[in-house]
Amino acid sequence: MAQVGVDAVTKMWGAVAAVDRVSFAGEGGRFLALLGPSGCGKSTMLRLIAGLEEPTSGRIAIGGRDVTNAPPARRGVAMVFQNYALFPHLSVAENILFGMEVRKAPRAEREERLAWAVDLLRLKGLLDRKPGQLSGGQQQRVALGRAIVAQAPVCLMDEPLSNLDAQLRMEMRREIRELQQRLAITMIYVTHDQVEAMTMADQVILMREGRVEQDSTPDLLYEKPASIFAARFIGMPPMNVTPYADILAAGGTALTPPAGADPAGLALGVRPEAAELAGAGVPALVEAIEYLGADTLIEARIGAHPFIVRVQGKTQARAGERVFIALSQSAAHWFDVASGRRVEA
């Protein structure tokens, strides 16, 4: 099982840092997700690990070996691209074995690995088809097959599900996770979709503007966000983050801010499911109701700030109504407004 280590890696495009002193360690045999919005540097970071780009500074190690200046073929990695990168004129079998053909692997070895991949990925009966004759999910399996027959200890995936519909993405999430666990390979997976990262990964690297915003497990990323950005990026709907001074101005709260912190410089974060409508609390105006079946989103406003409350089932609240939102001390997250960073209670 190959560990992947990134130490203070920077990649400059002219005067702009696409990746800015990024450091993290991915344990061998684990699933690591690089998560963030478009332009945050996650795909550039993946290409640096693959050797498709050269870092301006810093060090990259795979399996304890420094590969910072090594060519892609000597890094022990396989890669699955966003557009699958299948050759349209080659059959499924030829696409899967293309890399082994280039490396002139023995025929018996090629046939053995092809049979193994076909069984693992349920591609039986499709080997003679061209990519244009396959569904999106089948093309994705072929791209995965080409990666796993290389039997590289590290597999890199760059937003591989972004071209699939919602139902197929859900199915492929489960299949990719099961495949990674069955093969016990180290997988680094780039995505802008928080659902993919939260449901698949053992470790999530949340990136923002070329830097690591937070490096943690999915549950800690949700339960203990390190910044306002992390709090708002993770969760659907996202966390409510409101200046505490405006909460106080609205009236009706008895929450205690962290000791020693200036309440005027704090923002209060509350997950929508951790708030509720009650007979007393912070006054708010309901602006819209979204009924989702199992639960309902109440889109309200506290002063000038939007605030969403998630309640089970259907609600009696209506748009234009004045309500009270009850907030719990145990569910409160505190952030410094100036820095955006978490303040521990």
Backbone torsions as a table, in degrees:
resi	resn	phi	psi	omega
1	MET	NA	122.6	-173.1
2	ALA	-96.3	123.6	173.5
3	GLN	-81.1	144.9	176.4
4	VAL	-114.3	122.2	-179.6
5	GLY	-119.4	130.4	178.0
6	VAL	-120.0	122.5	-173.4
7	ASP	-123.9	106.1	174.5
8	ALA	51.9	45.5	-177.3
9	VAL	-82.4	131.4	177.1
10	THR	-126.7	139.7	174.2
11	LYS	-130.5	117.0	-179.1
12	MET	-100.4	136.2	167.8
13	TRP	-111.4	93.7	-173.3
14	GLY	67.0	-121.1	179.4
15	ALA	-94.5	1.0	-176.3
16	VAL	-103.0	131.9	177.4
17	ALA	-90.7	105.6	175.7
18	ALA	-70.4	-35.7	174.2
19	VAL	-130.8	128.6	-170.3
20	ASP	-124.1	97.8	177.2
21	ARG	49.3	55.1	-179.6
22	VAL	-85.9	131.9	176.8
23	SER	-134.4	135.3	171.2
24	PHE	-166.8	164.4	176.8
25	ALA	-130.2	126.1	176.5
26	GLY	-105.0	120.0	-178.1
27	GLU	-66.6	149.3	178.6
28	GLY	-63.2	138.2	178.5
29	GLY	76.9	11.9	-178.4
30	ARG	-110.7	164.1	179.3
31	PHE	-104.5	116.1	-178.4
32	LEU	-115.3	131.2	179.0
33	ALA	-109.6	131.0	169.3
34	LEU	-96.0	110.8	-171.5
35	LEU	-117.0	143.3	174.6
36	GLY	165.1	170.4	179.9
37	PRO	-73.0	168.9	177.6
38	SER	-57.9	136.8	177.8
39	GLY	85.3	7.2	-177.3
40	CYS	-84.3	-9.8	177.7
41	GLY	103.8	2.5	-174.6
42	LYS	-67.4	-42.5	179.0
43	SER	-69.8	-36.1	175.4
44	THR	-61.9	-40.9	178.6
45	MET	-62.5	-40.2	179.3
46	LEU	-65.0	-41.5	179.5
47	ARG	-67.3	-31.0	174.9
48	LEU	-66.8	-41.4	177.6
49	ILE	-64.9	-38.4	-179.0
50	ALA	-72.9	-20.3	-176.4
51	GLY	90.7	10.4	178.4
52	LEU	-82.1	-15.8	172.4
53	GLU	-132.4	152.9	177.4
54	GLU	-102.3	132.8	179.2
55	PRO	-71.4	148.8	174.2
56	THR	-71.9	-36.8	175.8
57	SER	-157.1	167.1	179.8
58	GLY	103.1	-177.8	-173.9
59	ARG	-137.7	140.5	176.0
60	ILE	-124.3	129.3	179.1
61	ALA	-126.1	139.8	176.5
62	ILE	-128.3	122.1	-177.7
63	GLY	62.4	31.8	179.7
64	GLY	79.7	1.4	-178.3
65	ARG	-108.1	131.3	179.2
66	ASP	-70.5	115.9	-178.2
67	VAL	-117.7	17.2	-174.9
68	THR	-51.7	-40.9	-177.5
69	ASN	-110.9	10.5	-179.3
70	ALA	-79.7	146.4	175.9
71	PRO	-69.4	159.3	-177.9
72	PRO	-52.8	-39.4	-175.5
73	ALA	-66.2	-17.0	-177.1
74	ARG	-107.8	15.9	-177.9
75	ARG	-99.4	-13.2	-178.8
76	GLY	72.0	38.1	179.6
77	VAL	-125.4	152.0	169.5
78	ALA	-120.2	153.9	-174.8
79	MET	-135.8	139.5	174.1
80	VAL	-116.4	122.8	-174.5
81	PHE	-91.8	164.2	-179.0
82	GLN	-60.4	-38.8	-178.0
83	ASN	-97.2	14.4	177.3
84	TYR	72.5	-32.3	177.1
85	ALA	54.5	45.7	176.4
86	LEU	-89.1	146.0	177.1
87	PHE	-80.4	117.7	-173.3
88	PRO	-66.9	-23.8	-177.0
89	HIS	-90.4	-4.4	-179.7
90	LEU	-102.9	152.0	177.1
91	SER	-73.6	171.9	176.8
92	VAL	-57.2	-47.8	-179.7
93	ALA	-60.8	-42.6	-179.3
94	GLU	-67.7	-36.4	176.6
95	ASN	-64.9	-44.5	-178.7
96	ILE	-62.8	-39.5	-174.5
97	LEU	-94.3	6.2	-173.9
98	PHE	-56.6	-47.2	-178.4
99	GLY	-63.1	-40.1	179.6
100	MET	-68.3	-33.7	176.3
101	GLU	-63.8	-44.6	179.9
102	VAL	-61.6	-38.2	179.8
103	ARG	-81.4	0.2	178.7
104	LYS	57.3	45.0	176.3
105	ALA	-68.5	147.4	179.6
106	PRO	-55.8	146.3	-176.1
107	ARG	-59.3	-42.7	-178.4
108	ALA	-61.2	-39.2	179.1
109	GLU	-67.0	-40.7	179.0
110	ARG	-61.9	-46.1	-178.0
111	GLU	-65.6	-37.4	179.4
112	GLU	-65.8	-44.8	-179.4
113	ARG	-70.3	-34.0	177.3
114	LEU	-63.4	-46.5	179.7
115	ALA	-61.2	-39.2	178.7
116	TRP	-64.2	-46.7	-178.8
117	ALA	-66.8	-40.5	-179.5
118	VAL	-62.2	-41.6	178.9
119	ASP	-68.2	-41.9	-177.1
120	LEU	-66.9	-37.9	-173.5
121	LEU	-103.6	7.1	177.4
122	ARG	56.4	54.2	-179.7
123	LEU	-109.6	10.8	-179.4
124	LYS	-60.4	134.3	-179.8
125	GLY	90.4	-3.2	-177.5
126	LEU	-112.9	-0.4	-169.5
127	LEU	-63.5	-27.9	-178.0
128	ASP	-91.8	-4.5	-178.8
129	ARG	-79.6	156.9	173.0
130	LYS	-91.8	157.3	-179.1
131	PRO	-53.4	-34.8	-179.8
132	GLY	-66.2	-13.8	179.3
133	GLN	-97.7	9.2	-176.3
134	LEU	-111.9	154.7	172.2
135	SER	-75.2	170.4	179.3
136	GLY	-60.1	-43.1	179.4
137	GLY	-65.2	-37.8	177.9
138	GLN	-67.3	-39.8	176.3
139	GLN	-61.8	-38.9	178.7
140	GLN	-63.5	-40.0	178.9
141	ARG	-65.4	-36.3	177.7
142	VAL	-64.8	-43.3	177.7
143	ALA	-61.9	-39.0	176.1
144	LEU	-65.5	-40.3	179.1
145	GLY	-60.0	-43.0	179.0
146	ARG	-62.7	-34.5	179.9
147	ALA	-73.1	-42.0	-172.7
148	ILE	-80.6	-24.5	178.2
149	VAL	-66.6	-21.6	176.4
150	ALA	-69.0	-19.1	-179.5
151	GLN	52.1	38.9	175.1
152	ALA	-75.0	144.7	-178.3
153	PRO	-71.8	-15.9	-179.8
154	VAL	-127.4	130.4	177.3
155	CYS	-117.5	127.0	-179.9
156	LEU	-107.9	132.4	-176.9
157	MET	-129.6	123.3	-176.5
158	ASP	-107.1	95.2	179.8
159	GLU	44.3	55.9	-172.9
160	PRO	-71.1	-15.1	-175.6
161	LEU	-106.4	3.4	-173.0
162	SER	-66.5	-20.7	-178.7
163	ASN	-93.5	3.3	-176.8
164	LEU	-101.4	156.6	177.6
165	ASP	-74.6	168.8	-170.5
166	ALA	-59.3	-44.9	-178.4
167	GLN	-64.3	-43.0	-179.3
168	LEU	-68.8	-34.9	176.8
169	ARG	-61.2	-41.6	180.0
170	MET	-62.6	-43.3	179.2
171	GLU	-65.2	-43.1	-177.7
172	MET	-70.7	-30.9	174.5
173	ARG	-56.4	-47.9	-178.4
174	ARG	-65.3	-41.9	-177.7
175	GLU	-66.2	-42.9	-179.1
176	ILE	-65.3	-42.1	178.9
177	ARG	-63.1	-44.3	179.2
178	GLU	-63.8	-38.9	178.7
179	LEU	-63.7	-45.2	-179.9
180	GLN	-61.7	-41.5	-179.2
181	GLN	-70.4	-38.6	-179.0
182	ARG	-66.3	-39.7	-178.4
183	LEU	-86.3	-12.5	-179.8
184	ALA	55.8	40.4	177.9
185	ILE	-97.5	158.9	174.1
186	THR	-84.4	124.7	-177.2
187	MET	-122.3	130.2	175.3
188	ILE	-116.2	120.9	-166.0
189	TYR	-124.5	118.2	179.1
190	VAL	-91.1	132.1	178.0
191	THR	-156.2	152.3	170.6
192	HIS	-100.9	-2.7	-174.5
193	ASP	-94.8	112.0	-178.1
194	GLN	-62.8	-30.1	-179.8
195	VAL	-64.3	-43.5	177.7
196	GLU	-60.2	-47.3	-178.2
197	ALA	-63.6	-44.6	-174.5
198	MET	-71.1	-33.4	-175.9
199	THR	-88.9	-20.8	-174.0
200	MET	-106.9	-34.4	-165.4
201	ALA	-88.0	149.3	167.7
202	ASP	-85.4	-30.0	-176.7
203	GLN	-139.0	134.5	-179.4
204	VAL	-119.0	126.8	172.6
205	ILE	-104.8	104.6	178.6
206	LEU	-86.9	122.2	-176.7
207	MET	-111.5	152.1	178.8
208	ARG	-151.4	121.2	176.7
209	GLU	51.4	44.9	175.1
210	GLY	83.7	-2.1	-177.6
211	ARG	-119.3	162.0	175.1
212	VAL	-82.4	117.7	178.3
213	GLU	-83.2	-40.8	178.1
214	GLN	-159.1	139.9	179.0
215	ASP	-125.2	107.3	-176.6
216	SER	-162.4	-179.8	173.8
217	THR	-75.7	158.3	-179.5
218	PRO	-56.6	-39.5	-177.3
219	ASP	-68.2	-39.1	178.3
220	LEU	-70.6	-33.3	177.5
221	LEU	-61.5	-37.3	179.8
222	TYR	-79.6	-43.9	-172.3
223	GLU	-84.2	-22.5	-176.3
224	LYS	-142.0	63.4	-179.2
225	PRO	-60.9	139.4	-174.7
226	ALA	-82.5	-11.5	-177.0
227	SER	-155.5	169.5	175.7
228	ILE	-62.4	-39.0	178.8
229	PHE	-59.7	-48.1	179.9
230	ALA	-62.9	-40.9	-179.4
231	ALA	-62.8	-38.7	-178.1
232	ARG	-82.6	-26.1	-177.9
233	PHE	-79.2	-33.1	-177.0
234	ILE	-100.1	130.3	179.7
235	GLY	113.9	142.3	-179.2
236	MET	-139.7	105.7	-0.2
237	PRO	-71.2	163.4	-175.2
238	PRO	-70.8	168.9	178.4
239	MET	-62.2	141.1	169.6
240	ASN	-74.9	125.4	175.8
241	VAL	-126.1	114.7	-172.8
242	THR	-130.1	135.5	174.8
243	PRO	-53.6	129.7	-175.7
244	TYR	-64.1	-31.0	178.3
245	ALA	-60.6	-36.1	179.4
246	ASP	-74.3	-32.2	173.8
247	ILE	-62.6	-45.3	179.5
248	LEU	-64.2	-39.9	-179.3
249	ALA	-63.9	-33.9	178.9
250	ALA	-70.6	-29.1	178.0
251	GLY	90.1	161.6	171.0
252	GLY	91.2	12.9	178.6
253	THR	-119.0	145.1	178.7
254	ALA	-122.6	23.7	-179.6
255	LEU	-70.4	147.2	-179.6
256	THR	-106.4	119.9	179.4
257	PRO	-72.6	166.2	179.2
258	PRO	-56.9	142.5	-178.1
259	ALA	-61.6	135.1	176.8
260	GLY	86.2	-10.6	-179.7
261	ALA	-88.5	144.4	177.1
262	ASP	-78.8	113.5	-178.7
263	PRO	-55.0	-30.1	-178.8
264	ALA	-67.9	-21.5	-178.9
265	GLY	-103.5	13.6	-176.4
266	LEU	-107.4	152.1	168.6
267	ALA	-118.3	142.5	-179.9
268	LEU	-101.7	127.5	176.7
269	GLY	-109.1	133.0	179.5
270	VAL	-140.9	125.4	174.8
271	ARG	-65.9	142.5	-178.7
272	PRO	-54.9	-35.3	-178.9
273	GLU	-77.9	-11.6	179.9
274	ALA	-93.1	-4.5	175.9
275	ALA	-105.4	160.6	178.4
276	GLU	-151.9	157.8	173.9
277	LEU	-81.6	139.5	-177.1
278	ALA	-149.5	-179.8	-180.0
279	GLY	-77.5	-14.6	178.8
280	ALA	-148.2	157.2	-179.2
281	GLY	148.7	-147.1	-180.0
282	VAL	-85.6	123.1	178.9
283	PRO	-64.8	140.4	-179.9
284	ALA	-150.1	159.3	178.1
285	LEU	-111.1	124.9	178.2
286	VAL	-75.2	127.5	179.9
287	GLU	-105.3	-32.1	-179.1
288	ALA	-159.3	156.8	178.0
289	ILE	-125.0	129.7	175.2
290	GLU	-118.6	106.6	179.8
291	TYR	-87.4	121.8	-176.1
292	LEU	-112.4	6.6	179.9
293	GLY	97.7	-82.9	179.9
294	ALA	-69.1	-28.3	177.5
295	ASP	-149.0	176.1	-177.9
296	THR	-134.0	138.0	174.1
297	LEU	-99.2	123.1	177.1
298	ILE	-102.1	110.2	-179.3
299	GLU	-91.8	106.7	-176.8
300	ALA	-116.3	-179.4	178.6
301	ARG	-141.2	127.4	174.4
302	ILE	-104.9	106.6	-172.9
303	GLY	63.2	-120.2	179.5
304	ALA	-98.0	5.1	-171.6
305	HIS	-110.1	131.6	176.3
306	PRO	-68.1	147.7	-179.5
307	PHE	-149.2	122.8	-177.2
308	ILE	-105.6	133.6	175.4
309	VAL	-116.1	130.7	178.5
310	ARG	-107.1	122.5	-179.8
311	VAL	-123.2	152.9	179.3
312	GLN	-73.2	143.6	176.4
313	GLY	64.9	-144.6	-176.5
314	LYS	-100.0	153.6	-180.0
315	THR	-117.4	154.5	177.4
316	GLN	-89.6	-9.1	-179.4
317	ALA	-65.4	150.2	-178.7
318	ARG	-133.4	153.5	177.8
319	ALA	-57.9	136.5	-178.4
320	GLY	91.8	-8.1	-177.1
321	GLU	-83.9	145.5	172.8
322	ARG	-89.0	130.3	-178.1
323	VAL	-134.0	172.3	173.6
324	PHE	-117.4	133.9	179.3
325	ILE	-107.2	119.8	179.0
326	ALA	-87.4	128.9	-179.6
327	LEU	-114.4	140.4	-177.6
328	SER	-104.2	137.3	178.0
329	GLN	-60.1	-39.7	-176.7
330	SER	-68.9	-21.7	-178.9
331	ALA	-96.8	2.8	-175.6
332	ALA	-81.6	136.5	171.6
333	HIS	-116.3	136.1	-176.2
334	TRP	-116.3	138.2	-178.7
335	PHE	-134.4	147.0	173.6
336	ASP	-80.4	123.3	-175.7
337	VAL	-63.6	-41.4	-174.9
338	ALA	-66.8	-45.3	-177.2
339	SER	-93.4	-22.6	-175.8
340	GLY	80.1	1.0	-175.4
341	ARG	-89.6	157.9	-179.5
342	ARG	-67.9	142.7	173.3
343	VAL	-115.0	119.7	-177.7
344	GLU	-75.1	138.2	178.4
345	ALA	-73.0	NA	NA
